[in-house]
Every structure is written in structure tokens, then in C-alpha cells.
Amino acid sequence: MSADAMVSRRAVLAAAVALITAGCAAATGSSSSAELVWATGGVTGADRDRALDIAARWHAFHPDAPKVRVEPLPLSPNETQELLRLELNAGLGSLDILSLDVVWIPEFAQRGWLVDLHALRSEIERVSFPGPVRAAVWNGTLWAAPDTTDAGILYYRSDLVDQPPTTWQELVESGRRVGGRKGIAPFVADGKQYEGLVVQFLEYFWGLGGAVFDPDGQSVLFQPDKAVQAVEFMRNAFFQGVYAPGFNTMDQEDARKTFQSGYAVFLRSWPYAYHEIMGGDPDSQVVGRVGIAPLPAFPGHRPVAALGGHNLAVSAFSRNIPAATEFARFVSTSREVQLATFQRRSVAPPTLTAVYRDLAADPLIALLTKVLPTAKPRPATTQWATISAEMQQQIFAVYTGDSDPKAAVTALRDFLIATVKGS
């Protein structure tokens, strides 16, 4: 991104922060406890609808508590993150509850922007899947309440493929055979130079037995041979026509729309896409002709999906921390809320184990019950934004043919070591 573009983008985001702040001030007036403001972004309008449902249930169960107003943030995760950084770095108290991507929590906690939720930890751990709880913990402390969880899954055209592939090689071979016959791409995913690209690389890398850091997060492992294998798989898929045309510019919504338009045999995406593909999006051309499965594996290894999701954090600058904390507890521990909002909206998977039992007959829930226990979170580090930006640049350059795989992996490993030493 050019310097002028960066300045322009920051100006737009700063203006957005100013508008949010002004809006909150106008709404709350001089009474800081009259309203709780919940800042949430998402990939589709359904995310906002889900939040409005939850706010309505809060009002019904807590008639005497402050009302919750949903403040929509940008659909782009990168823009949402930057906007929140500007807001919180300025110490503004206009936002009370923050929907945070799981990888943002270490940075936001380290900067002193979040409230310690240790008082909720035992209750949340008792009712939740372990993965979402781990993603809300940094440095031994719970900084957010699990709200939704996610894991990478495979979508396939069930009318064209009898069984989903269990290995990546099977996916390539089946996708080419069927795609060639039907005149469509074998595989589509989001290959744009952004966070989604890093997630895919990590799923290949982890799937080959790789690890970025050791368990304590203090030492770099990042095995070069496995990293080279991962980027070479992507490079070969790009140049040999396995990925759909335009892969290098696609985000996750572009990939979903390509698949649901009938232009690919397989799709790697998140669970949110299931509802959209199966009719939530009226433009879907493949309703009733799609199956879902775990991601494929490499020979001799088990498949590994990236763990995603969003957690509810309380801003350290909130003017009503007790009420905001209670709202986070309500959302993360209420079986009725998580069950009802998933059934009505079917966008983001719940985090409560009881809800998975209630919804065991749902195909998406049944799949996630198998996938979530082994899904891996991205490294929990305050330097993740910096690390991810470097990974995006190096991986993109390699798979598009602008960089040598071994040289790029060596440079990336050196960068990781320097970053950990300097943190």
C-alpha cells in the first residue's frame, strides 16, 4: 500500500471513530450508564441481525439494566481492527463491549485496553468448548468471553462428487477430473494478501506437522522443510490451475460467491458460508447440492483446521464495566441465547457444549463437533499483527512466483526469531 493510500485510509478510519464517538455521546447524553454500546463487525449483514437478536434477549431478561445498542463496524476485519485501535489508544469511553477476533486479544490485553474477566472464568470453562476458552486467555488470564467459534471446513459439490476427498492429493485429482468435465475450477479459496491467506498457509503447514512456536510461545520452531512444502503446494496449485481464476485477489466472500455460483468443485471456507450457500443468499445456484467435510490431510498426517471465532471483551474505558461484564457473561453462558440465535440466524457456531448436544441433528453442528476439538488457534502473541503482515507478504510472493520458496521461508524464520527476541 502506498504512503498516500495509507494516510487516506487512516483518515477515513479516524473519521469513522469520530462519528462513532459523536453518536455514542449523543445517545447517552450525560448519563454514562443509560446505555451499553456493543461494537461488532462481520462478513455479512446477518452478523448484525444476530447481535440485535441477542440485545433484544438481554433487554427481555434484564428489564432494569442498561439497554444495549449495537454499533456496526466495517465488514473488513483489518479495518475493524484498525478502527478499534484508534478508538482505544485514544482512551475513548464510547464503546463498552467489543467483539474481537480471537487473534487480537493478546495485543489488546497487553496494551491495557481490556478488563480482566477472571471472575467469570470458572463458569465459562464449565460450559464451553475448551478451544474457544483457550483463545480468550492470554498470559494465564481470561480477557474475553467466548461468543462464537469457527474452524476451517471443506465444501464440495455433492451432485458431482460421491465422497469428499480425505487427502489434498485426492482433492487435486478429483477436482481436476470433475472440473475438467464440467468446465469449472477444481478448488476455490481466498488467496488475497490478507489474514485469510495466512490461515490457509498455516492449515497446510500444521497439516504437515509444522509448528510456529514451541508450547510456551517463547521459542521459534517454524521448520523450514515443512514450510517450503506448504508454500510449494500453494504455488503448484496456483500455476497448475487447481485454484480458481482470480484466487490471488479473492477474499472469503469472493471465494464463497464463486463456489455458490457453480464455478468450482471444492471450497475451503468457514462455517458461516453454509447458511449462505444453502439458500441464505438468494443468489446461490447450488442449494441442496453441497456437502461439508473436514479439511483433507497430507499422507501420514491428520487434517488440521484453523480455529477462529469472536469473543466479547469489555473495554477498560467503559463507563459501566459491571453491566458490560454481566452482558458478556450472559451471552457466553446462556444456553437459550446461543441456541435460539443459531437456530434463527445460523451464521456463527456457538461455544457452549450443551448447544451442540441440542443441535446434534444439524449437519454443520455434527461436523463441527468432530472438527473443533482438534482445531488449532493461531499463535497467541502480542506481535501477531506484525507477524501476520510479514507472512502475508512472503507467502503471497512465493505462491504467485515472485519469490523463491526456500529464500522466503528462511527470511520468514529469521523475521520470527528477531520479532520474538525484540518483544
N, C-alpha and C positions, 0 to 999 in steps of 0.2 A: 504494500500500500504506500502511495506517495505521501510526502510530508503534508502537501496541501489537502489530500483526501483525509488524512488522519486528523488534521486540525478541523476540517469541516465536520467530520463525524463526531469529534468531541464537542464541537459547538452545538450540534443537534442534540446530543445526549444531555449536555448541560442545560439546554433549553427545556428538555423533557423533565429533568429533575426539578427545574424551577416551576414548571406547570403543575407537577405533582404536589410540590410543597405548597404552592398557592392554593390548589384545590383542597388540600387537606386542611389548611388554615381556615379557608372559607367555610368548610363543612363543620369543623369542630368549634370554631369561634374561640372564646376564651376558656372553654371547658375542655381540658385535655382528656378527661375520662368519658366524654359523651359518646365516643366512637373509637372503634379499633379499625385500623386500616391494614388490610391484608394485600401485600404486593405479590402478584403472581403472574408469570408469563407462561407460554406454552406453544406447542406446534400447531394447534388447531383451536378454533373457536369453542370447541367442546370443553376444553380445559377451563375456560372462564365459566361456562354453564355449570360445570361440576362444582367450582368454587362457590357460585351463587347458591346452588343446592345446599352445600354444607353450611353456608352463612345462614340460610333460612332455618335449617335444623338447629343451629346454635340459638337463634332467636326463640324458637319454639321451646327448647329445653331450658333456656336461661332468660326468661322474660324481663328480669330486673337487671341483667348485666348489660354492659355497653354493646351497642349494635356493631356488627362487623360490616365494613364496606370493602368490597373487592376492588382493588386498584389494578387494572390490567397493565402489564409491562410488555415490551416488544416480544414478538414471536421468536426472534433470533436469540438463542441462548447467549451468544457473545455480546449482543447489545444490552440484554438484560443484566448480565454480569457487570458490564462497564457502568451502566446507569446506577446500579446499586452501590458500586464502589464510590462513585462520585457523591451520592447521597450520604452514605455512611462515613466517608472520610471527612465530610464537612460537619459531621456530628449533628445532622438534622434529625428531629424527632417526629417527622411527618409520617413515617411508616412504623407500624408496630409488629406485624407478623410478616416474615419473609419466606417465600417458597424458594429454597436453594437447591440447585443441582448438587448431588452428593459430593462432587469433587471440589466444590467451592468452600466447604465447611472448614477445613484446616486453615486456609488463608484468612477467612473472615473471623474465625475464633482467635487466631494469633494476633490479629490487628485490634482485638478488643471490641469488636463490633457486635458480639453476640452475648446473650445471657446464658450462664451455666444452668443447665436443666437437670442437675444431679438429683434433685428431689423427685423427679419423675422416672428415674432410670429403672428401679426395680419393677414398677408397674408395667412399664413399656416392655422390658425384657421378658416378662412373664407371658405376654400375649402375642408377641411379634415374631416373625421370622428372624433368625439371627443375622442374616446378611444386611437387611436394612438398618438394624440397630448398629452393627459394626460401622456402617457407612456414616452414621450420625455421631460417632465417637472419634475424638482426636486427642492424642496425648493423655489418654485414660479418662477423659471427661466427656459426658454426653452434652452436645451443644445444639442438638435439634431433635425434634420428634418425628419419627418416620411417618410419612403421609402416603406416598405411592412408591412402588418399586418397579423395576424394569430388568429385562435381560434380553440379549440378542437372540432372535429366533429365525428359523428359515420358513419362508412361504414358498409354496410350489403349486403349479397348475395341476390339480388332481385329475382334470379331464385329459391331460396329456402325459402324465407320469403315474405309473401304477403305484410305486412306492418312493418315498423320499430318499435321497442318497444318504448314506451313512459316512462316506468319506468325501473329501474335497475332489479327489480324482474322479469319483463316480459322478459328482455334480458337473464337473467339466465335460466328461464324456456324454452323460445323459443330456445335458443342456445343449451341447453341440448337435447331437443326433436329432433331438426333438426340435430344437430351434432351427436347424437347417431345413427340416422338413416343412416347418410352418412359416419360415421366413421371419422369425423373431430372434431376439438375443438370448443367449444361454442364461445370463445371470445379470442382475442389476443390484446396485448398492450405491451408497453415497461416497463418491471419491473426491469431492471438493476439498481444497486445502483448508480444513477446519477440524473441530474436535471429533466429528464423526469419523474422519479418516484415521485418526489416532486409535479410536476404539476398534476399528476393523483390523488395523495392524496388530494391536495387542491380542485380539482373539486368535489371529494366525500364530503370533509369537508364543502366547501362552499355550496354544494348542500343540505346539512343537516341544513343549516342556520348558519354555523360557520363563525368566523372572526378571523384572526390572531392578528390584531391590531385595535385600535379604529381609527376613520377617520383622526385624526391628526398624527397618526403614533407614538405617544409618550407613549401609554399605551398598555400593552398586554391584550388581551381578551382571545383568544385561549381556548374556552370552552372544558373542559376535556371530558364531556359526548359525545359531537358531534365528537371529535377527536377519541375517542375509537370506536364509531360506524363506522367511516370511515375506520380505520385500521382493524377492525374486518370483515368488508365487504371484504376487500382485502385478509385477512387471510383465510376466508372461501372459497373465490373464488380460492385461490391457492391450498388449501388442498382438496377441493372437485372437482377438475378437471375442473373448469369453465375456468380458464386461460389456454392457450395452453401450452404444454410441453416446457420447456425452458424459460418460462416467466421471471424467476429471472435472466437471463443472457441477455435478449433482449434489444437492443436499438431501436429507432424508425424505422430504416431501416430494422432491423431483423424482426420486427413486420409486417411492410409493405410486405416484401417478403414472409412471412409465409401466410398472407392473400391472396396475389395475386397468390400464388401457389395453392390455393384452399384448404388450410388446416384449415380454421376457418370460422365460420358463421358471426361473427362480429369483427370489428376492431375499436379501438379508435386511431385516429391519427390527423395530421394537414392537412390543405388544399393542401399542396404541393403533397401529396400522390395521389390525384385524377388523375392528369395528368399521373403519372407513372403507376398507376393501370389500367387506361383506354387505355393503349397502348403506352404511352411514353417509358415505359420499355418493350422491345420486349419479355422479359421472362414472362410477365403477362399471366396467364392462365384463367383470369376471365373477360376479356374485354367484355363490353356490358352486364354483369351480376351483376352489382354492383349499389346499390343505396346509397344515402347520406342523413343524417338527423341530427337534433340537438342531443346532448347527452341526454340520459334518465334522469329522475328525480327520487327523492325519494318521497314516498307518502306524500302529504301535502306540498310539496315544488316545486319550479320551477327549471328546469335544469340550471346549471351554467357551462360555458366553460371558460377555462383559456385563457387570452389574451396574444398573443405572437407577434412576429414580429421583424423587424430590422429597426433601424433608422440610418441616416447619421450624424455623428459628425465630427467636424473639430478639428484636433489635435492642441493643444496650441503651439506645437513646429514646426508647418508647416512654411515653408519659404515663403509661398504665401497664407496667410489667406484670403485676399479679394477674390481671384479666387476660392479657395476651398469653401468659403461660398456661392459664387454665384452658384457653381456646386450643392451644397446641396439644394439651393432654386430651381434651375432648375428641379432637379429630383422630389422634393416633391410637386411642384405646377404645373407641366406641364401635362395637360390632355392628350396631344398627346403622350408623352413619356410613361406614365403609361398605357394608353390604348393599344398602339402598343406593348409594351414589354410583357404585359399579354397575348394578343392575339397570339403573336408569340411563347412565351415560356410557358405560363400557369403554372407557378411554384409557385410564391408567390403572394397573393392577393394585389391589390392596396389599397391606403389610401384615394384617392380622391372620394368624394361623386358623382361627375359628371360621373366618370367612371362606377360606379355601375348602374347608370341610362342607360348609353350607352350599358352595357352588361347585362341588366336585363333578357334576354332570356337564358343566360348561367346558367346551373343548380347549379354550385358551387357558382357563384356570387349571385344567387337568395337565396340560403341557407344562405350565409354569411350576406346578407342584414338583415336577421332575427336574426342571432346569435350575430353579432358584437356589437349591441347596449347594450347588457346585459353582454358581456364577461368581466371578471374581471382580472385586472393585478395582478401579484404577488406583495407583499408589496414593496413599494418604500423606500428602506433603504440602507444606505452605508454599512450595515452589512449583506446584503443578501447572499453573498458568504459563510460567516461563518454560518449563519442560515441554508442555504440550505444544507451544508455539514452535519450538525447535524441532520437535518430532514432525509436526505438520510440514514444515519446510523441507526437511531431509527426506521424508517418505515420499512426498509428492514429487520431488525432483528425481528420485530413483525410479519410481514406477512409470513416470512419463518419459524416461530416457535421458534426462538432463544431468544425471549424476551416476557415478559408478557405485554399485551396491556395497562393496567392501569398504571403499573410501568413506561413503556416507555413514555406514554403521560405525566405523572407527571414530569418525568425527562426533557422532551422536553419543557414543560411550564416553569419549573424553569430556564432552559437554556435561553429561550426567555427573561424572566424578567431580568436575570443577564446581558444579552447582551445589552438590551435597557438601563439599568442603567449605564453600563460601556461605552456606546458610547458617 
